[in-house]
Amino acid sequence: MGDSGMDRNAFRVCLLAVVFIVGLAVCSAPARMVDVGDSVRGLVEADWIRADVEFGVDKAVVSADRVTTAQDAAGGCDGVRNGGFGFHVASGETDPWWQVDLGRAVRLDRIVIHNRTDGGTATRTRNIQVLLSKPGRDSEFRLLYQHDGKVFYGGNK
């Protein structure tokens, strides 16, 4: 191997060391909230639609040019936690529900729910339940968690 090959290897080692050190610095930094706004939310939803088409299990995907969170439950699992709504259920609805279909059986290590902190709506979820079912059309849902009736928050509170 000539000098240029050794120089390239030395450069790669230095580059990897810098990436590793920067990675350590980023990982050790305290977590903070970032308000990404509507433009990023739209990009995230567009990426989900693309991923559904690419990785979907022989299922048709319906898309629209512009979908609002009030029309689509995608905001409920996009990672945006700014205290505002992520998806919508009607005010005063007797038994509102929201469902996620993972498409296949997967192991869930945890489910984290961040409640709204705006508009005095946090009380709506004080009796929230989490139910699970196995894949299949006739599978029954079973209760995994029942909240104790206390108001809880999330996002920025």
N, CA, C and O of each residue as an XYZ file, in Angstrom:
628
protein
N       0.853     -1.170      0.000
C       0.000      0.000      0.000
C       0.896      1.229      0.000
O       1.862      1.285      0.760
N       0.590      2.219     -0.843
C       1.389      3.426     -0.952
C       1.045      4.419      0.138
O       0.182      4.177      0.982
N       1.756      5.565      0.097
C       1.522      6.609      1.097
C       0.102      7.161      1.054
O      -0.471      7.490      2.093
N      -0.472      7.262     -0.156
C      -1.830      7.811     -0.260
C      -2.844      6.892      0.421
O      -3.823      7.372      0.992
N      -2.621      5.580      0.366
C      -3.507      4.638      1.055
C      -3.408      4.794      2.558
O      -4.420      4.742      3.257
N      -2.197      4.985      3.063
C      -2.012      5.195      4.505
C      -2.633      6.521      4.927
O      -3.244      6.615      5.991
N      -2.472      7.567      4.072
C      -3.065      8.865      4.379
C      -4.587      8.764      4.451
O      -5.216      9.352      5.331
N      -5.174      8.012      3.513
C      -6.628      7.833      3.520
C      -7.083      7.103      4.780
O      -8.084      7.482      5.387
N      -6.356      6.063      5.175
C      -6.718      5.326      6.392
C      -6.582      6.209      7.621
O      -7.435      6.172      8.508
N      -5.518      7.002      7.683
C      -5.330      7.904      8.819
C      -6.461      8.930      8.863
O      -6.976      9.254      9.934
N      -6.843      9.439      7.689
C      -7.950     10.396      7.610
C      -9.249      9.760      8.098
O     -10.006     10.385      8.840
N      -9.510      8.517      7.684
C     -10.731      7.819      8.107
C     -10.753      7.625      9.616
O     -11.789      7.809     10.255
N      -9.606      7.252     10.186
C      -9.526      7.050     11.638
C      -9.797      8.368     12.354
O     -10.542      8.398     13.333
N      -9.195      9.465     11.872
C      -9.419     10.773     12.488
C     -10.880     11.193     12.354
O     -11.474     11.705     13.302
N     -11.450     10.975     11.182
C     -12.846     11.329     10.951
C     -13.768     10.535     11.875
O     -14.703     11.092     12.450
N     -13.508      9.245     12.014
C     -14.315      8.419     12.921
C     -14.172      8.891     14.358
O     -15.149      8.905     15.106
N     -12.963      9.279     14.750
C     -12.741      9.770     16.109
C     -13.532     11.054     16.349
O     -14.136     11.222     17.408
N     -13.529     11.959     15.371
C     -14.277     13.211     15.504
C     -15.777     12.923     15.587
O     -16.473     13.491     16.428
N     -16.270     12.048     14.725
C     -17.691     11.686     14.746
C     -18.056     11.069     16.091
O     -19.115     11.373     16.640
N     -17.205     10.217     16.622
C     -17.454      9.576     17.907
C     -17.499     10.613     19.029
O     -18.388     10.567     19.879
N     -16.550     11.544     19.036
C     -16.499     12.568     20.082
C     -17.712     13.487     19.992
O     -18.314     13.817     21.014
N     -18.075     13.899     18.787
C     -19.260     14.737     18.611
C     -20.506     13.966     19.048
O     -21.395     14.527     19.689
N     -20.564     12.688     18.702
C     -21.695     11.861     19.118
C     -21.812     11.776     20.625
O     -22.916     11.840     21.167
N     -20.682     11.631     21.311
C     -20.706     11.609     22.775
C     -21.205     12.930     23.329
O     -21.994     12.953     24.274
N     -20.752     14.028     22.749
C     -21.179     15.346     23.219
C     -22.676     15.534     23.023
O     -23.358     16.059     23.904
N     -23.186     15.114     21.885
C     -24.619     15.250     21.607
C     -25.427     14.359     22.535
O     -26.448     14.789     23.073
N     -24.982     13.119     22.730
C     -25.723     12.179     23.574
C     -25.716     12.591     25.036
O     -26.658     12.280     25.764
N     -24.678     13.282     25.480
C     -24.608     13.662     26.881
C     -25.309     14.985     27.155
O     -25.467     15.365     28.315
N     -25.732     15.693     26.116
C     -26.438     16.959     26.299
C     -27.838     16.681     26.841
O     -28.461     15.687     26.470
N     -28.337     17.562     27.724
C     -29.686     17.341     28.256
C     -30.740     17.471     27.166
O     -30.607     18.281     26.249
N     -31.787     16.662     27.278
C     -32.873     16.703     26.294
C     -33.644     18.008     26.451
O     -33.771     18.528     27.559
N     -34.158     18.537     25.342
C     -34.953     19.757     25.406
C     -36.069     19.674     24.378
O     -35.969     18.957     23.382
N     -37.122     20.411     24.636
C     -38.265     20.442     23.735
C     -37.978     21.380     22.568
O     -37.344     22.422     22.739
N     -38.440     21.008     21.404
C     -38.300     21.844     20.217
C     -39.657     21.922     19.536
O     -40.261     20.896     19.225
N     -40.135     23.136     19.305
C     -41.394     23.316     18.591
C     -41.096     23.294     17.100
O     -40.483     24.220     16.568
N     -41.529     22.235     16.428
C     -41.193     22.063     15.019
C     -42.214     22.692     14.086
O     -41.918     22.909     12.911
N     -43.390     22.985     14.575
C     -44.364     23.694     13.768
C     -45.047     22.849     12.714
O     -44.764     21.662     12.547
N     -45.958     23.503     12.009
C     -46.790     22.822     11.020
C     -46.030     22.340      9.797
O     -46.390     21.315      9.217
N     -44.983     23.056      9.389
C     -44.271     22.643      8.173
C     -43.597     21.291      8.368
O     -43.625     20.444      7.474
N     -42.987     21.088      9.541
C     -42.343     19.799      9.803
C     -43.394     18.713      9.972
O     -43.199     17.584      9.523
N     -44.507     19.048     10.616
C     -45.585     18.072     10.787
C     -46.055     17.574      9.417
O     -46.277     16.377      9.239
N     -46.206     18.481      8.454
C     -46.605     18.095      7.098
C     -45.583     17.187      6.444
O     -45.942     16.231      5.757
N     -44.298     17.486      6.659
C     -43.238     16.639      6.105
C     -43.261     15.247      6.731
O     -43.078     14.244      6.040
N     -43.487     15.194      8.046
C     -43.553     13.905      8.735
C     -44.713     13.080      8.190
O     -44.554     11.889      7.921
N     -45.875     13.702      8.027
C     -47.032     12.982      7.501
C     -46.782     12.498      6.075
O     -47.175     11.387      5.719
N     -46.135     13.321      5.262
C     -45.813     12.914      3.890
C     -44.846     11.736      3.894
O     -44.957     10.838      3.060
N     -43.897     11.736      4.832
C     -42.948     10.628      4.928
C     -43.653      9.350      5.358
O     -43.322      8.266      4.879
N     -44.626      9.472      6.263
C     -45.384      8.284      6.669
C     -46.137      7.700      5.492
O     -46.151      6.484      5.300
N     -46.759      8.550      4.709
C     -47.496      8.062      3.544
C     -46.547      7.352      2.593
O     -46.871      6.287      2.067
N     -45.365      7.944      2.368
C     -44.362      7.318      1.505
C     -43.934      5.968      2.075
O     -43.832      4.988      1.337
N     -43.682      5.910      3.385
C     -43.261      4.659      4.015
C     -44.367      3.609      3.951
O     -44.088      2.426      3.758
N     -45.618      4.032      4.110
C     -46.733      3.088      3.991
C     -46.766      2.452      2.612
O     -46.995      1.250      2.480
N     -46.537      3.259      1.592
C     -46.531      2.740      0.227
C     -45.356      1.794      0.029
O     -45.502      0.725     -0.564
N     -44.187      2.195      0.529
C     -42.971      1.405      0.314
C     -42.954      0.118      1.134
O     -42.556     -0.933      0.632
N     -43.386      0.198      2.398
C     -43.248     -0.944      3.296
C     -44.572     -1.588      3.678
O     -44.577     -2.536      4.463
N     -45.683     -1.113      3.156
C     -46.998     -1.643      3.499
C     -47.138     -3.104      3.117
O     -46.525     -3.584      2.164
N     -47.960     -3.792      3.886
C     -48.174     -5.216      3.667
C     -49.396     -5.392      2.782
O     -50.487     -5.683      3.273
N     -49.218     -5.219      1.490
C     -50.290     -5.404      0.512
C     -51.583     -4.692      0.895
O     -52.671     -5.247      0.744
N     -51.461     -3.470      1.388
C     -52.639     -2.699      1.753
C     -52.655     -1.421      0.935
O     -51.614     -0.822      0.667
N     -53.840     -1.019      0.548
C     -53.972      0.235     -0.190
C     -53.756      1.409      0.759
O     -54.192      1.375      1.910
N     -53.089      2.433      0.275
C     -52.842      3.631      1.067
C     -53.581      4.786      0.418
O     -53.461      5.025     -0.784
N     -54.339      5.490      1.221
C     -55.054      6.655      0.728
C     -54.271      7.877      1.172
O     -53.924      7.998      2.347
N     -53.993      8.775      0.254
C     -53.263      9.979      0.624
C     -54.008     11.200      0.127
O     -54.879     11.116     -0.739
N     -53.649     12.316      0.690
C     -54.232     13.590      0.275
C     -53.110     14.609      0.211
O     -52.066     14.439      0.842
N     -53.329     15.660     -0.548
C     -52.296     16.690     -0.646
C     -52.054     17.358      0.699
O     -50.904     17.595      1.070
N     -53.098     17.662      1.421
C     -52.965     18.359      2.699
C     -53.952     17.758      3.688
O     -55.163     17.895      3.515
N     -53.451     17.098      4.715
C     -54.288     16.481      5.731
C     -54.022     17.200      7.041
O     -52.869     17.352      7.444
N     -55.074     17.641      7.704
C     -54.899     18.293      8.997
C     -54.974     17.247     10.094
O     -55.479     16.144      9.883
N     -54.470     17.601     11.264
C     -54.504     16.657     12.383
C     -55.925     16.371     12.821
O     -56.206     15.296     13.352
N     -56.819     17.311     12.609
C     -58.219     17.069     12.947
C     -58.824     15.999     12.049
O     -59.798     15.350     12.430
N     -58.255     15.807     10.858
C     -58.758     14.812      9.916
C     -57.998     13.498     10.005
O     -58.492     12.478      9.525
N     -56.844     13.491     10.588
C     -55.960     12.335     10.554
C     -55.357     12.114     11.939
O     -54.960     13.074     12.599
N     -55.287     10.901     12.370
C     -54.734     10.583     13.681
C     -53.212     10.530     13.683
O     -52.615     10.218     14.713
N     -52.574     10.824     12.565
C     -51.113     10.747     12.468
C     -50.423     11.615     13.508
O     -49.333     11.275     13.967
N     -51.036     12.728     13.886
C     -50.431     13.610     14.875
C     -50.328     12.983     16.252
O     -49.637     13.518     17.120
N     -50.991     11.876     16.470
C     -50.937     11.208     17.768
C     -49.677     10.406     17.988
O     -49.417      9.976     19.112
N     -48.889     10.190     16.960
C     -47.675      9.380     17.136
C     -46.507      9.928     16.316
O     -45.677      9.164     15.823
N     -46.447     11.255     16.172
C     -45.372     11.843     15.375
C     -44.211     12.366     16.203
O     -43.248     12.888     15.641
N     -44.274     12.241     17.521
C     -43.183     12.702     18.368
C     -43.242     14.175     18.710
O     -42.410     14.647     19.484
N     -44.189     14.920     18.166
C     -44.308     16.343     18.468
C     -45.046     16.482     19.791
O     -46.199     16.069     19.914
N     -44.375     17.068     20.781
C     -44.970     17.248     22.104
C     -44.853     18.716     22.487
O     -43.953     19.098     23.235
N     -45.747     19.525     21.982
C     -45.680     20.952     22.255
C     -46.826     21.435     23.140
O     -46.992     22.640     23.326
N     -47.605     20.528     23.679
C     -48.706     20.890     24.556
C     -50.016     21.107     23.830
O     -51.072     21.148     24.462
N     -49.970     21.247     22.504
C     -51.182     21.402     21.705
C     -51.701     20.048     21.281
O     -51.139     19.012     21.635
N     -52.790     20.067     20.511
C     -53.375     18.791     20.106
C     -52.481     18.076     19.108
O     -51.767     18.704     18.326
N     -52.532     16.756     19.150
C     -51.826     15.929     18.181
C     -52.813     15.244     17.262
O     -52.499     14.954     16.107
N     -53.994     14.987     17.765
C     -55.100     14.455     16.972
C     -56.369     14.875     17.688
O     -56.302     15.442     18.779
N     -57.502     14.614     17.107
C     -58.731     15.194     17.632
C     -59.812     14.147     17.851
O     -60.034     13.268     17.018
N     -60.474     14.265     18.989
C     -61.746     13.576     19.198
C     -62.747     14.667     19.561
O     -62.370     15.686     20.139
N     -63.985     14.466     19.236
C     -64.992     15.511     19.424
C     -65.208     15.823     20.897
O     -65.226     14.919     21.733
N     -65.369     17.098     21.212
C     -65.673     17.521     22.578
C     -67.016     16.942     22.992
O     -67.977     16.977     22.224
N     -67.079     16.419     24.189
C     -68.324     15.887     24.698
C     -68.697     14.516     24.172
O     -69.755     13.990     24.519
N     -67.858     13.930     23.348
C     -68.143     12.593     22.827
C     -68.157     11.610     23.996
O     -67.287     11.676     24.865
N     -69.127     10.706     24.029
C     -69.288      9.797     25.159
C     -68.113      8.841     25.309
O     -67.540      8.738     26.393
N     -67.753      8.158     24.265
C     -66.648      7.203     24.318
C     -65.675      7.448     23.165
O     -65.611      6.649     22.231
N     -64.918      8.542     23.221
C     -63.984      8.791     22.124
C     -62.908      7.719     22.100
O     -62.563      7.154     23.138
N     -62.383      7.441     20.929
C     -61.331      6.441     20.817
C     -60.384      6.828     19.703
O     -60.716      7.609     18.812
N     -59.211      6.267     19.781
C     -58.170      6.467     18.777
C     -57.424      5.150     18.692
O     -57.118      4.552     19.724
N     -57.128      4.689     17.505
C     -56.557      3.353     17.326
C     -55.315      3.416     16.455
O     -55.255      4.172     15.485
N     -54.329      2.612     16.815
C     -53.115      2.462     16.012
C     -53.046      1.018     15.547
O     -53.122      0.100     16.364
N     -52.904      0.807     14.257
C     -52.723     -0.534     13.700
C     -51.265     -0.657     13.282
O     -50.837     -0.015     12.323
N     -50.509     -1.467     13.987
C     -49.087     -1.627     13.689
C     -48.847     -2.546     12.500
O     -47.711     -2.683     12.046
N     -49.895     -3.175     11.990
C     -49.776     -3.975     10.777
C     -49.331     -5.404     10.992
O     -49.536     -6.256     10.127
N     -48.729     -5.675     12.127
C     -48.265     -7.031     12.448
C     -47.975     -7.072     13.945
O     -47.938     -6.034     14.604
N     -47.772     -8.257     14.470
C     -47.460     -8.396     15.890
C     -46.056     -7.853     16.148
O     -45.100     -8.248     15.481
N     -45.938     -6.952     17.109
C     -44.644     -6.400     17.503
C     -44.582     -6.340     19.022
O     -45.610     -6.282     19.696
N     -43.379     -6.354     19.544
C     -43.181     -6.225     20.987
C     -43.233     -4.747     21.352
O     -42.536     -3.930     20.749
N     -44.043     -4.408     22.323
C     -44.122     -3.041     22.831
C     -43.467     -3.011     24.200
O     -43.920     -3.682     25.127
N     -42.411     -2.242     24.327
C     -41.746     -2.117     25.618
C     -42.406     -1.065     26.497
O     -42.382     -1.172     27.723
N     -42.996     -0.044     25.870
C     -43.699      0.979     26.639
C     -44.609      1.773     25.714
O     -44.408      1.831     24.501
N     -45.601      2.373     26.321
C     -46.502      3.285     25.629
C     -46.505      4.561     26.458
O     -46.789      4.520     27.655
N     -46.196      5.686     25.840
C     -46.137      6.965     26.547
C     -47.239      7.862     26.002
O     -47.360      8.051     24.791
N     -48.037      8.409     26.904
C     -49.130      9.288     26.505
C     -48.847     10.681     27.051
O     -48.670     10.857     28.256
N     -48.805     11.666     26.165
C     -48.645     13.069     26.546
C     -49.982     13.749     26.306
O     -50.476     13.786     25.179
N     -50.560     14.284     27.364
C     -51.863     14.923     27.266
C     -51.718     16.381     26.847
O     -50.642     16.966     26.966
N     -52.800     16.958     26.360
C     -52.820     18.382     25.997
C     -52.639     19.253     27.227
O     -53.035     18.884     28.333
N     -52.037     20.409     27.019
C     -51.892     21.372     28.104
C     -52.555     22.692     27.756
O     -52.513     23.627     28.556
N     -53.165     22.793     26.588
C     -53.781     24.053     26.166
C     -55.306     23.957     26.216
O     -55.874     22.867     26.163
N     -55.944     25.096     26.318
C     -57.392     25.172     26.156
C     -58.232     24.517     27.234
O     -59.427     24.314     27.018
N     -57.673     24.178     28.378
C     -58.460     23.576     29.447
C     -59.069     22.231     29.100
O     -60.136     21.886     29.608
N     -58.408     21.469     28.244
C     -58.962     20.197     27.776
C     -58.332     18.975     28.439
O     -58.710     17.847     28.121
N     -57.392     19.169     29.343
C     -56.656     18.044     29.923
C     -57.549     17.074     30.686
O     -57.213     15.895     30.799
N     -58.671     17.540     31.208
C     -59.548     16.657     31.989
C     -60.201     15.573     31.143
O     -60.672     14.572     31.682
N     -60.238     15.756     29.830
C     -60.899     14.772     28.956
C     -60.270     13.385     29.041
O     -60.946     12.388     28.790
N     -59.008     13.309     29.386
C     -58.313     12.014     29.365
C     -58.104     11.424     30.756
O     -57.320     10.487     30.909
N     -58.775     11.940     31.757
C     -58.514     11.451     33.116
C     -58.933      9.991     33.321
O     -58.477      9.354     34.271
N     -59.778      9.458     32.462
C     -60.184      8.050     32.564
C     -59.708      7.238     31.367
O     -60.338      6.251     30.988
N     -58.610      7.650     30.784
C     -58.109      7.005     29.567
C     -57.761      5.536     29.821
O     -57.296      5.165     30.899
N     -57.995      4.732     28.817
C     -57.645      3.315     28.857
C     -56.738      3.001     27.676
O     -56.831      3.624     26.618
N     -55.862      2.027     27.874
C     -55.055      1.500     26.775
C     -55.447      0.043     26.620
O     -55.351     -0.738     27.567
N     -55.891     -0.321     25.420
C     -56.291     -1.693     25.131
C     -55.417     -2.240     24.015
O     -54.977     -1.489     23.145
N     -55.166     -3.527     24.034
C     -54.364     -4.188     23.008
C     -55.141     -5.356     22.427
O     -56.019     -5.924     23.077
N     -54.805     -5.703     21.195
C     -55.360     -6.917     20.602
C     -54.286     -7.580     19.761
O     -53.317     -6.949     19.340
N     -54.478     -8.841     19.532
C     -53.583     -9.579     18.646
C     -54.036     -9.347     17.212
O     -55.194     -9.001     16.978
N     -53.135     -9.533     16.247
C     -53.545     -9.366     14.851
C     -54.674    -10.326     14.497
O     -54.708    -11.465     14.963
N     -55.572     -9.862     13.688
C     -56.680    -10.709     13.249
C     -57.990     -9.972     13.334
O     -58.197     -9.145     14.222
N     -58.849    -10.266     12.431
C     -60.128     -9.568     12.326
C     -61.015     -9.805     13.547
O     -61.727     -8.889     13.960
N     -60.998    -10.989     14.133
C     -61.904    -11.318     15.233
C     -61.252    -11.220     16.607
O     -61.832    -11.667     17.597
N     -60.076    -10.651     16.680
C     -59.365    -10.564     17.945
C     -60.037     -9.557     18.880
O     -60.395     -8.453     18.469
N     -60.201     -9.949     20.127
C     -60.798     -9.060     21.115
C     -59.725     -8.180     21.735
O     -58.574     -8.592     21.882
N     -60.117     -6.959     22.098
C     -59.207     -6.063     22.790
C     -59.205     -6.413     24.270
O     -60.243     -6.757     24.835
N     -58.033     -6.325     24.896
C     -57.948     -6.553     26.342
C     -57.362     -5.310     26.995
O     -56.513     -4.631     26.417
N     -57.818     -5.023     28.191
C     -57.395     -3.836     28.917
C     -55.962     -4.006     29.404
O     -55.651     -4.954     30.124
N     -55.098     -3.088     29.009
C     -53.711     -3.084     29.462
C     -53.529     -2.079     30.596
O     -52.783     -2.333     31.542
N     -54.215     -0.931     30.499
C     -54.050      0.138     31.490
C     -55.343      0.928     31.619
O     -56.012      1.205     30.623
N     -55.692      1.289     32.848
C     -56.834      2.158     33.132
C     -56.319      3.279     34.023
O     -55.846      3.014     35.128
N     -56.400      4.537     33.562
C     -55.909      5.660     34.361
C     -56.816      5.863     35.567
O     -57.996      5.515     35.531
N     -56.260      6.427     36.633
C     -56.946      6.522     37.923
C     -57.891      7.711     38.078
O     -58.427      7.914     39.168
N     -58.111      8.489     37.052
C     -59.036      9.613     37.136
C     -58.376     10.949     37.420
O     -59.032     11.988     37.350
N     -57.086     10.939     37.741
C     -56.372     12.195     37.987
C     -55.992     12.831     36.651
O     -55.648     12.142     35.690
N     -56.063     14.165     36.614
C     -55.662     14.885     35.406
C     -54.147     14.787     35.272
O     -53.417     14.981     36.245
N     -53.686     14.490     34.082
C     -52.243     14.452     33.817
C     -51.951     15.312     32.603
O     -52.842     15.624     31.814
N     -50.707     15.683     32.467
C     -50.302     16.547     31.362
C     -49.207     15.870     30.560
O     -48.947     14.679     30.731
N     -48.588     16.606     29.716
C     -47.486     16.121     28.903
C     -46.953     17.278     28.106
O     -47.365     18.420     28.309
N     -46.059     17.002     27.220
C     -45.518     18.078     26.389
C     -44.744     19.077     27.199
O     -43.648     18.769     27.669
N     -45.277     20.271     27.379
C     -44.512     21.325     28.027
C     -44.954     21.633     29.445
O     -44.622     22.702     29.957
N     -45.692     20.740     30.106
C     -46.072     20.932     31.515
C     -45.610     19.770     32.329
O     -45.831     19.737     33.540
